[in-house]
Amino acid sequence: MNTDRNGAQKVLVVSTGGTIASRYDPVEKALMSVATGAELLSTLGPLAPAVDVVLEEFSNLGSNRIDLETSFRLACRIDELLKDDTICGCVVTHGTDTLEESAFLANLVISSSKPVVFTGAQRGADQPDADGPRNLADAIAVAAYADAANLGTLVVFAGKVLSAIDATKVHTSVLAAYDSSGLGPLGEVDHGAVLITRRLSGYAAIKAQHIETRVDLITLAMGADERLYEAAVASGARGIVLETFGRGNATPEVVAAVARARQKGIVTIVTSRCPKGRVLALYGDGGGRDLEEAGAIFAGRLNGPKARILLCLALANMPEQEIAALFAQFGR
């Protein structure tokens, strides 16, 4: 693998930090994100795909430190860099804590049809059995693969090729940390060969100039009342995402709070605590039908964190009356 050879098609690698870039610090007695993107590329050795790369050092942060504005700047930067005709695709190395949120945000913001692939690692860069090099090599192979275009942003992890729409972290420690929460992988990488076996219908990018950060996420638990919801309203939230029970159900107290907030112009989005399936307004007595009548919008198959990302972009960049139609795309 060469770096930035003039005239050749290149894969852009954007490094942001995370476990993939972490080493044990004996002073801090903790893993710290310190390795540069250049150092990560140097570890690939025989795993390196036969493709040229150009490197962008965006940040060196554990993804628990990446906030909405940083993730938005990352997506906008990638969108700008992909205008270069010599770049055929992009790989982003990212911490796994919030990788799924940054990948989904990129999916919504980036207008290019070129492959954009997020990857990371579960083991630090200084571990003898580090998984970062294999994941990075696989991600580069996917970004360079012509048939990976027009798939939206992807997550490549432990050999799986996942859509950013439903990729989610399913385990805190095993190497196969990421999986699809919906309809399964789009493909796989097998010894460097990229196999795309399924394609998603496209979703239009949002022409985003800004991102709204005052959107809260609340998970309901047995006996939930209005207190957490009303605390979010009182603290200035412009939108609230509810992770509700089952098909999209709450309690009468929460429904009443949603109705009051709607009168103040606060948008409420309904998702489920369940890892799979879509929400639907079916039940009364505090259920989904009551939430819909109170003015809440249903998020289809999106989980809570991703629905929050979508609402953050929608509130900042489109008329409020268009938000319901935007979310309806994800109920197909």
C-alpha positions as CSV (number, residue, x, y, z in Angstrom):
1,M,0.0,0.0,0.0
2,N,1.3,3.4,-1.0
3,T,0.4,6.8,0.2
4,D,-0.7,9.6,-2.1
5,R,0.8,8.6,-5.4
6,N,0.0,11.3,-8.0
7,G,-2.6,10.4,-10.6
8,A,-3.8,7.1,-8.9
9,Q,-7.2,6.6,-7.4
10,K,-6.9,6.8,-3.7
11,V,-8.8,5.9,-0.5
12,L,-9.0,8.7,2.0
13,V,-8.3,7.5,5.5
14,V,-9.6,9.9,8.3
15,S,-8.4,9.1,11.8
16,T,-10.3,10.3,14.8
17,G,-8.9,8.2,17.6
18,G,-10.5,5.5,19.7
19,T,-9.5,2.1,20.9
20,I,-8.0,1.4,17.5
21,A,-5.5,4.2,18.3
22,S,-5.1,3.5,22.0
23,R,-2.1,2.2,24.0
24,Y,-1.8,1.5,27.7
25,D,-0.4,4.5,29.6
26,P,1.4,3.4,32.8
27,V,1.0,6.8,34.4
28,E,-2.7,7.1,33.8
29,K,-3.1,3.3,34.3
30,A,-5.5,3.3,31.4
31,L,-5.8,3.0,27.7
32,M,-5.3,6.4,26.0
33,S,-6.0,7.3,22.4
34,V,-2.5,8.4,21.2
35,A,-1.6,6.6,17.9
36,T,-1.8,8.7,14.7
37,G,-3.4,7.6,11.5
38,A,0.0,7.2,9.9
39,E,0.9,4.8,12.8
40,L,-2.2,2.8,12.2
41,L,-1.5,2.4,8.5
42,S,2.0,1.3,9.3
43,T,0.7,-1.7,11.2
44,L,-1.1,-3.3,8.3
45,G,1.9,-5.1,6.8
46,P,0.8,-8.0,4.6
47,L,-2.9,-7.2,5.3
48,A,-2.6,-3.9,3.4
49,P,-4.8,-3.8,0.3
50,A,-3.2,-2.9,-3.0
51,V,-4.5,0.6,-3.1
52,D,-3.1,4.1,-2.5
53,V,-4.2,6.1,0.5
54,V,-4.3,9.7,1.5
55,L,-4.4,10.5,5.2
56,E,-6.4,13.1,7.1
57,E,-5.6,13.4,10.9
58,F,-9.0,14.8,12.1
59,S,-8.6,14.2,15.9
60,N,-7.3,11.8,18.5
61,L,-10.2,11.3,20.9
62,G,-11.9,8.4,22.6
63,S,-15.3,8.4,21.1
64,N,-16.9,9.0,24.5
65,R,-15.4,12.5,24.0
66,I,-16.9,13.1,20.5
67,D,-19.9,15.3,20.7
68,L,-22.6,16.3,18.2
69,E,-20.8,19.3,16.9
70,T,-17.5,17.4,16.4
71,S,-19.3,14.6,14.6
72,F,-21.1,17.1,12.4
73,R,-17.8,18.8,11.5
74,L,-16.3,15.4,10.7
75,A,-19.1,14.5,8.3
76,C,-18.9,18.0,6.6
77,R,-15.1,17.6,6.2
78,I,-15.5,14.2,4.6
79,D,-18.2,15.5,2.2
80,E,-15.8,18.3,1.2
81,L,-12.8,15.9,0.7
82,L,-14.8,13.5,-1.4
83,K,-15.2,16.2,-4.1
84,D,-11.6,15.3,-5.1
85,D,-11.9,13.2,-8.3
86,T,-8.8,11.2,-7.4
87,I,-10.4,9.9,-4.2
88,C,-12.6,6.8,-4.8
89,G,-13.8,6.2,-1.2
90,C,-13.2,7.0,2.5
91,V,-12.4,5.1,5.6
92,V,-12.9,6.7,9.1
93,T,-11.2,5.1,12.1
94,H,-13.4,5.9,15.1
95,G,-13.9,4.7,18.7
96,T,-16.7,2.2,19.1
97,D,-18.6,3.9,21.9
98,T,-20.3,6.4,19.5
99,L,-19.2,5.0,16.1
100,E,-22.8,4.1,15.2
101,E,-23.9,7.7,15.8
102,S,-21.1,9.3,13.8
103,A,-21.6,6.8,11.0
104,F,-25.4,7.5,10.8
105,L,-24.8,11.3,10.9
106,A,-22.4,11.0,8.0
107,N,-25.0,8.9,6.2
108,L,-27.4,11.8,6.5
109,V,-25.0,14.6,5.6
110,I,-22.6,13.3,3.0
111,S,-23.9,13.9,-0.5
112,S,-21.3,11.8,-2.4
113,S,-22.2,8.4,-3.7
114,K,-18.6,7.2,-3.0
115,P,-18.2,4.5,-0.3
116,V,-17.7,5.9,3.2
117,V,-16.7,3.2,5.7
118,F,-16.4,3.5,9.5
119,T,-14.3,1.0,11.5
120,G,-12.6,0.7,14.8
121,A,-11.3,-1.9,17.2
122,Q,-12.1,-3.6,20.5
123,R,-8.5,-4.1,21.5
124,G,-5.8,-1.5,21.9
125,A,-3.1,-0.9,19.3
126,D,-0.4,-2.2,21.6
127,Q,-2.1,-5.6,22.1
128,P,-0.4,-8.6,20.5
129,D,-3.8,-9.8,19.2
130,A,-5.1,-6.3,18.2
131,D,-8.1,-6.4,15.9
132,G,-7.6,-2.9,14.5
133,P,-5.2,-3.8,11.6
134,R,-7.6,-6.4,10.1
135,N,-10.6,-4.1,10.5
136,L,-8.7,-1.2,8.9
137,A,-7.5,-3.4,6.0
138,D,-11.1,-4.7,5.4
139,A,-12.5,-1.2,5.5
140,I,-10.0,0.1,3.0
141,A,-10.8,-2.8,0.7
142,V,-14.5,-1.9,0.9
143,A,-13.9,1.8,0.3
144,A,-11.9,0.9,-2.8
145,Y,-14.6,-1.5,-4.1
146,A,-16.7,0.1,-6.9
147,D,-19.8,-1.9,-6.1
148,A,-19.8,-0.4,-2.6
149,A,-20.9,2.9,-4.0
150,N,-24.4,4.1,-3.5
151,L,-24.9,2.1,-0.4
152,G,-24.8,5.0,2.0
153,T,-22.3,5.1,4.9
154,L,-21.1,1.7,6.0
155,V,-19.7,0.1,9.1
156,V,-17.1,-2.6,8.6
157,F,-16.2,-4.7,11.6
158,A,-15.0,-8.2,12.2
159,G,-15.5,-9.1,8.5
160,K,-19.1,-7.8,8.3
161,V,-20.3,-5.0,6.0
162,L,-23.2,-3.2,7.7
163,S,-25.4,-0.2,6.8
164,A,-25.0,2.8,9.1
165,I,-28.7,2.9,9.3
166,D,-29.0,-0.1,11.5
167,A,-25.4,-0.9,12.6
168,T,-25.2,-1.0,16.4
169,K,-22.7,-2.1,19.0
170,V,-24.1,-5.3,20.5
171,H,-21.3,-6.4,22.8
172,T,-19.0,-4.5,25.2
173,S,-15.9,-6.6,24.6
174,V,-16.0,-9.3,22.0
175,L,-14.3,-8.7,18.6
176,A,-17.5,-8.9,16.6
177,A,-18.8,-5.9,18.5
178,Y,-21.0,-4.5,15.7
179,D,-24.0,-6.1,14.1
180,S,-27.2,-5.1,12.3
181,S,-30.2,-4.4,14.5
182,G,-32.6,-4.8,11.6
183,L,-32.3,-6.8,8.4
184,G,-28.8,-8.2,8.6
185,P,-25.4,-7.4,7.0
186,L,-25.1,-6.0,3.5
187,G,-22.1,-8.3,2.9
188,E,-18.7,-9.4,4.2
189,V,-15.0,-9.2,3.6
190,D,-13.3,-12.6,3.2
191,H,-9.5,-12.6,3.1
192,G,-9.6,-9.2,1.4
193,A,-12.4,-10.0,-1.1
194,V,-15.4,-7.8,-0.7
195,L,-18.8,-9.6,-1.2
196,I,-21.9,-7.3,-1.3
197,T,-25.0,-9.6,-1.1
198,R,-27.7,-7.1,-0.3
199,R,-28.5,-3.5,-1.1
200,L,-30.7,-0.9,0.7
201,S,-32.9,1.6,-1.0
202,G,-31.4,5.0,-0.8
203,Y,-32.2,7.8,1.6
204,A,-31.8,11.4,0.6
205,A,-29.0,13.4,2.2
206,I,-30.0,16.4,4.4
207,K,-28.6,19.7,3.2
208,A,-27.3,20.5,6.6
209,Q,-25.6,23.8,7.6
210,H,-26.0,23.4,11.3
211,I,-26.8,20.8,14.0
212,E,-29.1,21.3,17.0
213,T,-27.6,20.0,20.2
214,R,-30.5,20.4,22.6
215,V,-32.2,17.1,21.9
216,D,-32.5,14.7,24.9
217,L,-32.9,10.9,24.9
218,I,-35.1,9.3,27.6
219,T,-35.5,5.6,28.2
220,L,-38.8,4.6,29.8
221,A,-38.8,1.9,32.6
222,M,-41.6,0.2,34.4
223,G,-43.8,2.8,36.2
224,A,-42.3,5.7,34.2
225,D,-44.0,9.0,34.9
226,E,-43.6,12.5,33.5
227,R,-40.7,13.7,35.7
228,L,-37.7,13.0,33.5
229,Y,-39.6,14.2,30.4
230,E,-40.6,17.5,32.1
231,A,-37.1,18.0,33.4
232,A,-35.8,17.9,29.8
233,V,-38.5,20.4,28.8
234,A,-37.5,22.7,31.8
235,S,-33.8,22.5,30.9
236,G,-34.5,23.9,27.4
237,A,-34.7,20.8,25.1
238,R,-36.0,21.6,21.6
239,G,-36.7,18.0,21.0
240,I,-37.0,14.8,23.0
241,V,-36.5,11.2,21.9
242,L,-38.3,8.5,23.9
243,E,-37.2,4.9,24.0
244,T,-40.5,3.4,24.8
245,F,-41.9,0.0,25.6
246,G,-42.3,-2.6,22.9
247,R,-44.2,-1.4,19.8
248,G,-44.0,2.3,21.0
249,N,-45.9,2.5,24.2
250,A,-45.6,4.7,27.2
251,T,-47.8,5.6,30.2
252,P,-50.7,8.0,30.5
253,E,-48.5,10.4,32.6
254,V,-45.9,10.5,29.8
255,V,-48.5,10.9,27.1
256,A,-49.9,13.9,29.0
257,A,-46.5,15.5,29.3
258,V,-45.9,15.0,25.5
259,A,-49.2,16.7,24.7
260,R,-48.2,19.7,27.0
261,A,-44.8,19.9,25.4
262,R,-46.3,19.9,21.9
263,Q,-48.2,23.0,22.8
264,K,-44.8,24.7,23.5
265,G,-43.4,23.6,20.1
266,I,-41.3,20.7,21.4
267,V,-40.9,17.8,19.1
268,T,-41.2,14.3,20.5
269,I,-39.9,11.2,18.7
270,V,-41.0,7.7,19.6
271,T,-38.5,4.7,19.4
272,S,-38.4,1.4,21.1
273,R,-36.3,-0.1,23.8
274,C,-36.3,-3.3,21.8
275,P,-33.2,-3.9,19.6
276,K,-35.2,-5.0,16.6
277,G,-38.4,-4.1,14.9
278,R,-40.3,-0.8,14.1
279,V,-42.6,1.2,16.3
280,L,-46.2,1.6,15.3
281,A,-49.2,3.5,16.9
282,L,-51.4,0.6,17.9
283,Y,-52.3,0.7,21.6
284,G,-54.4,3.0,23.8
285,D,-54.3,3.6,27.5
286,G,-50.9,5.4,27.4
287,G,-49.8,3.4,24.3
288,G,-48.6,4.4,20.9
289,R,-52.0,5.6,19.6
290,D,-52.2,8.0,22.5
291,L,-48.7,9.2,21.9
292,E,-49.5,9.9,18.2
293,E,-52.6,11.8,19.2
294,A,-50.5,13.8,21.6
295,G,-48.4,14.9,18.7
296,A,-45.4,12.5,18.8
297,I,-43.7,11.3,15.7
298,F,-42.8,7.6,15.2
299,A,-39.2,6.8,14.1
300,G,-39.8,3.5,12.3
301,R,-36.9,1.2,12.7
302,L,-34.4,3.7,14.1
303,N,-33.1,3.2,17.6
304,G,-33.0,6.0,20.1
305,P,-29.5,7.3,19.5
306,K,-30.0,7.4,15.7
307,A,-33.4,9.0,16.0
308,R,-31.8,11.7,18.1
309,I,-29.2,12.3,15.4
310,L,-31.9,12.7,12.8
311,L,-33.9,15.0,14.9
312,C,-30.8,17.1,15.7
313,L,-30.2,17.7,12.0
314,A,-33.9,18.1,11.2
315,L,-34.6,20.8,13.8
316,A,-31.6,22.9,12.6
317,N,-32.1,22.6,8.8
318,M,-35.8,22.1,7.8
319,P,-39.3,23.4,8.6
320,E,-40.9,21.6,11.5
321,Q,-43.8,20.5,9.3
322,E,-41.5,18.3,7.2
323,I,-40.0,16.3,10.1
324,A,-42.7,13.7,10.3
325,A,-42.2,12.8,6.6
326,L,-38.5,12.6,7.1
327,F,-38.9,10.0,9.9
328,A,-41.5,8.1,7.9
329,Q,-38.8,7.0,5.5
330,F,-37.3,4.9,8.2
331,G,-40.6,3.0,8.8
332,R,-40.5,1.3,5.4
